[in-house]
């Protein structure tokens, strides 16, 4: 299985093209969260909407006014301890 590559292309803060999208965790007009091949991506903005969505190829095109794009390090799944694996 080929690993998806993640890229972000922001044009004039109004059009955002994403590749390497694995899952849409949350999507609202002012905030969105995606699981990408590079980790979790959190986006804030105004009047955001999806122009195009193709999860088979992992591509999303968003329109709106984009304020921030953030990859929080602490959201990545941590390796579980022995007890976590046993009880989980």
C-alpha positions in Angstrom: 0.0 0.0 0.0 1.4 3.4 -1.0 1.7 6.0 1.8 -0.2 9.2 1.2 1.8 12.4 1.0 0.4 15.5 2.7 0.5 19.0 1.2 -1.1 22.4 1.8 -1.6 25.1 -0.8 -3.1 28.3 0.5 -4.1 30.9 -2.2 -4.8 34.5 -1.1 -6.1 33.2 2.3 -9.3 32.3 0.4 -8.7 28.9 -1.2 -7.1 26.0 0.6 -6.1 22.8 -1.2 -5.1 19.8 1.0 -3.8 16.4 0.0 -3.0 13.4 2.2 -6.3 13.7 4.0 -7.2 10.4 5.9 -10.3 11.5 7.8 -12.4 14.6 8.6 -12.6 14.7 12.4 -14.7 17.9 12.6 -15.9 20.6 10.1 -17.8 23.8 10.9 -17.9 27.2 9.4 -15.2 28.6 11.8 -13.1 25.5 12.7 -12.1 22.2 11.1 -9.9 19.3 12.1 -8.5 16.7 9.7 -6.4 13.6 10.2 -3.6 13.8 7.6 -0.7 11.7 6.6 1.5 14.1 8.6 -0.7 14.2 11.7 -3.7 16.2 12.9 -4.3 19.5 11.2 -6.5 22.1 12.9 -7.8 25.0 10.8 -9.6 28.2 12.0 -11.4 30.6 9.7 -14.6 32.3 8.7 -17.3 31.2 6.4 -15.4 28.0 5.5 -17.0 25.5 3.2 -15.9 22.6 1.1 -15.7 23.1 -2.6 -14.5 19.6 -3.4 -14.0 16.4 -1.3 -12.5 13.2 -2.5 -11.5 11.0 0.4 -10.5 8.1 -2.0 -7.6 10.2 -3.3 -7.3 12.2 0.0 -8.0 15.6 -1.6 -10.0 18.5 -0.1 -10.5 22.0 -1.4 -11.9 24.6 1.0 -13.0 28.1 0.5 -13.4 30.9 3.1 -11.2 33.2 5.0 -8.4 31.2 6.7 -7.0 32.5 10.0 -4.7 29.7 11.2 -3.4 26.2 10.3 -2.0 24.3 13.2 -0.4 20.8 13.7 -0.7 20.1 17.5 2.1 17.8 18.6 0.2 16.5 21.6 -2.7 15.1 19.6 -0.6 12.4 18.1 -1.4 9.0 19.6 1.2 8.1 22.2 2.6 4.6 22.5 0.6 2.7 25.1 2.2 1.2 28.2 2.2 -2.5 29.0 -0.8 -1.9 31.3 -2.6 0.2 28.8 -2.3 -2.5 26.2 -3.4 -5.2 28.6 -6.4 -3.3 29.9 -7.3 -1.3 26.8 
